Amino acid sequence: MSIGGRLTLVKSVLNSLPMYFFSLFRVPPCVIKKLESVRCFFCGGGTGNDSKISWVKWEEVLLPYGEGVLNLGSLKSKNLALLGKWWWRFLTEPTTLWVKVISSIYGPSGGFDLDRNHKLITCNSTWANIIKAGDHIDSIGVAFKDSFKKSIGDGSSTRFWSDCWVGSSTLKSRFGRLFRLDRDSNALVKDRIIKDGCSLWNWIRLPGGRTLDQLQQLTELIANSRLAVKPDTWKRLPSLVELDKRGIDLHTVRCPLCDDDVESVDHAILFCKHAYDVWAKVFDWWGLSVTSSLSINEMFSNPPSIIVSDMGFMIWQAMIWTSGYLIWWNRNHKVFNNKCWTSPVALCEVQVKSFEWISKRCKSKKDRVA
């Protein structure tokens, strides 16, 4: 069999067989080593008990396309990545039964902020291994824990010190002295930020010296924070600027579609020329005009004045979220496949996808007709 045939079989079969177990259980090093030896033996053209000479280190074969040769991917890395997804699911699915079970055992935070010598973490349970997988990802240079950031709404579900909601890391890690002075280490954002960005503190003793300097820095950091009448949400949109902030080495942080500005979340979804053209087409479809002064919150949360009914609001929301999703999909299509839609094609996709979403959401044929 040719090297191309063996490579295809490795990627489609040997890489896929253990995926179910990899997605939930931390695989022991001895098992990883055995599986890698099987892949290495097969890729090298070995048959039966006869193996052939390997001219390239297997570790180099596993490197990405830019650095390696075959881009097979490490099974250990794949296992850690799949376990890391449970962190995101825990944060974004708070009402599901499994999250409630985990929270009842490990606490509201799921055990992510427990001391690593705690008996619940040192045991060899499935969830403890998922927690330790996140630590392992951090230890190899990937800012895994800091990649989850809260978008503040009413501040009722975001911990002021322990959740990442302002800046690129938690306030507890940046202002440790102040954190130890707070009477309530689990205080929520709404408990510490009141009207017009003012702060409300509850210290064990008044800060002084270095802690006073930290308090001034913290006050300046959160001065522009405002609470809104909507729930807090987790966000994880990997724009180039956000990836660069996390220390990921990139060739450029400029927008891959228009190359007119750095790719922030606002630019990618709203202000990129390609994105703006799509929004203009969508708004024109509704007989409206889009303005460049809109923010993401205004675009996705506030319907225009012509929307007066609940059904109209649902249709508007479906169209807006579908448009945002397809704009981001189009951006990724450009990055990974060097292809992107024109704005008329994108408008057709928005119309089709939003109609499909609305049709599935409607509970009766009468709603569909309406």
Backbone hydrogen bonds, N-H to C=O, Kabsch-Sander energy under -0.5 kcal/mol:
donor,donor_aa,acceptor,acceptor_aa,energy
6,R,2,S,-2.3
7,L,3,I,-2.4
8,T,4,G,-2.1
9,L,5,G,-2.1
10,V,6,R,-2.3
11,K,7,L,-2.3
12,S,8,T,-2.4
13,V,9,L,-2.5
14,L,9,L,-1.2
15,N,10,V,-2.3
16,S,13,V,-0.6
17,L,13,V,-2.3
19,M,16,S,-1.5
22,F,18,P,-2.5
23,S,19,M,-1.7
24,L,21,F,-1.3
25,F,21,F,-2.8
27,V,25,F,-0.6
31,V,28,P,-0.7
32,I,28,P,-2.1
33,K,29,P,-2.6
34,K,30,C,-1.8
35,L,31,V,-2.6
36,E,32,I,-2.6
37,S,33,K,-1.8
38,V,34,K,-1.8
39,R,35,L,-2.1
40,C,36,E,-2.6
41,F,37,S,-2.4
42,F,38,V,-2.3
43,C,39,R,-2.7
44,G,40,C,-2.0
45,G,42,F,-1.4
46,G,41,F,-2.3
47,T,50,D,-2.1
50,D,47,T,-2.6
51,S,49,N,-0.6
55,W,53,I,-0.6
60,E,57,K,-0.7
61,V,57,K,-1.5
62,L,58,W,-1.4
63,L,60,E,-0.9
67,E,64,P,-1.4
68,G,64,P,-4.5
69,V,60,E,-0.6
70,L,61,V,-0.7
71,N,61,V,-0.6
71,N,63,L,-0.7
72,L,61,V,-1.0
78,K,74,S,-2.1
79,N,75,L,-2.3
80,L,76,K,-2.2
81,A,77,S,-2.5
82,L,78,K,-2.2
83,L,79,N,-2.0
84,G,80,L,-2.3
85,K,81,A,-1.0
86,W,83,L,-1.4
87,W,83,L,-0.5
87,W,84,G,-1.0
88,W,84,G,-1.0
89,R,85,K,-2.3
90,F,86,W,-2.4
91,L,87,W,-1.8
92,T,88,W,-1.9
93,E,89,R,-1.3
96,T,93,E,-1.4
100,K,96,T,-1.7
101,V,97,L,-2.1
102,I,98,W,-2.3
103,S,99,V,-2.6
104,S,100,K,-1.8
105,I,101,V,-1.1
105,I,102,I,-0.5
106,Y,102,I,-3.2
107,G,103,S,-1.8
110,G,107,G,-2.2
112,F,109,S,-1.1
114,L,111,G,-1.0
118,H,115,D,-2.2
121,I,118,H,-1.3
122,T,118,H,-2.4
123,C,119,K,-1.0
129,N,125,S,-2.0
130,I,126,T,-1.5
131,I,127,W,-2.2
132,K,128,A,-2.4
133,A,129,N,-1.6
134,G,130,I,-1.3
135,D,131,I,-1.3
136,H,132,K,-2.2
137,I,133,A,-2.2
138,D,134,G,-1.9
139,S,135,D,-2.0
140,I,136,H,-0.9
140,I,137,I,-0.7
141,G,138,D,-1.6
142,V,137,I,-1.5
143,A,141,G,-0.6
144,F,142,V,-2.8
147,S,144,F,-1.4
148,F,145,K,-1.1
149,K,147,S,-0.6
149,K,235,K,-1.5
150,K,164,C,-3.3
151,S,233,T,-4.0
152,I,150,K,-0.6
154,D,230,K,-1.7
159,R,157,S,-0.5
160,F,187,A,-2.8
161,W,187,A,-0.5
163,D,159,R,-1.4
165,W,163,D,-0.9
171,L,163,D,-0.5
172,K,161,W,-2.4
174,R,170,T,-1.0
175,F,171,L,-2.9
179,F,175,F,-2.1
180,R,176,G,-1.8
181,L,177,R,-0.8
181,L,178,L,-0.7
182,D,178,L,-1.0
182,D,179,F,-0.6
183,R,202,N,-2.6
185,S,183,R,-0.7
187,A,184,D,-1.5
189,V,158,T,-2.5
190,K,155,G,-2.0
191,D,188,L,-0.9
192,R,188,L,-0.8
192,R,189,V,-1.1
193,I,189,V,-2.4
194,I,192,R,-0.5
194,I,198,C,-3.0
197,G,194,I,-1.1
198,C,195,K,-1.7
200,L,192,R,-2.3
204,I,181,L,-2.8
211,T,208,G,-1.4
213,D,209,G,-1.3
214,Q,210,R,-2.2
215,L,211,T,-2.3
216,Q,212,L,-1.9
217,Q,213,D,-2.0
218,L,214,Q,-2.7
219,T,215,L,-2.6
220,E,216,Q,-2.0
221,L,217,Q,-1.9
222,I,218,L,-2.1
223,A,220,E,-0.5
225,S,222,I,-1.7
228,A,153,G,-3.6
230,K,228,A,-1.7
233,T,151,S,-2.1
235,K,149,K,-2.8
239,S,237,L,-2.2
241,V,263,E,-2.1
243,L,239,S,-2.5
244,D,240,L,-2.3
245,K,241,V,-2.1
246,R,242,E,-1.2
247,G,244,D,-1.7
248,I,243,L,-1.9
250,L,248,I,-0.5
255,C,261,D,-2.9
259,D,255,C,-1.1
263,E,253,V,-3.1
264,S,262,V,-1.4
268,A,264,S,-2.6
269,I,265,V,-2.2
270,L,266,D,-2.5
271,F,266,D,-1.5
272,C,267,H,-2.5
276,Y,272,C,-3.5
277,D,273,K,-2.2
278,V,274,H,-1.6
279,W,275,A,-2.4
280,A,276,Y,-2.6
281,K,277,D,-2.0
282,V,278,V,-2.5
283,F,279,W,-3.0
284,D,280,A,-2.2
285,W,281,K,-1.9
286,W,282,V,-1.1
287,G,284,D,-1.3
288,L,283,F,-3.3
294,L,291,T,-1.2
299,M,295,S,-2.6
300,F,296,I,-2.6
301,S,297,N,-1.7
302,N,298,E,-1.4
307,I,304,P,-1.8
308,V,306,I,-0.8
313,F,309,S,-2.1
314,M,310,D,-2.3
315,I,311,M,-2.4
316,W,312,G,-2.5
317,Q,313,F,-2.7
318,A,314,M,-2.3
319,M,315,I,-2.3
320,I,316,W,-2.6
321,W,317,Q,-2.7
322,T,318,A,-2.0
323,S,319,M,-2.2
324,G,320,I,-2.4
325,Y,321,W,-2.4
326,L,322,T,-2.5
327,I,323,S,-2.2
328,W,324,G,-2.0
329,W,325,Y,-2.4
330,N,326,L,-2.5
331,R,327,I,-1.9
332,N,328,W,-2.2
333,H,329,W,-2.3
334,K,330,N,-1.7
335,V,331,R,-2.1
336,F,332,N,-2.8
337,N,333,H,-1.8
338,N,334,K,-1.2
339,K,333,H,-1.3
346,A,342,T,-2.5
347,L,343,S,-2.3
348,C,344,P,-1.9
349,E,345,V,-2.1
350,V,346,A,-2.4
351,Q,347,L,-2.4
352,V,348,C,-2.4
353,K,349,E,-2.9
354,S,350,V,-2.4
355,F,351,Q,-1.6
356,E,352,V,-2.2
357,W,353,K,-2.3
358,I,354,S,-2.6
359,S,355,F,-2.6
360,K,356,E,-1.9
361,R,357,W,-1.5
362,C,358,I,-1.9
368,R,364,S,-1.6
369,V,365,K,-2.2
370,A,366,K,-2.0
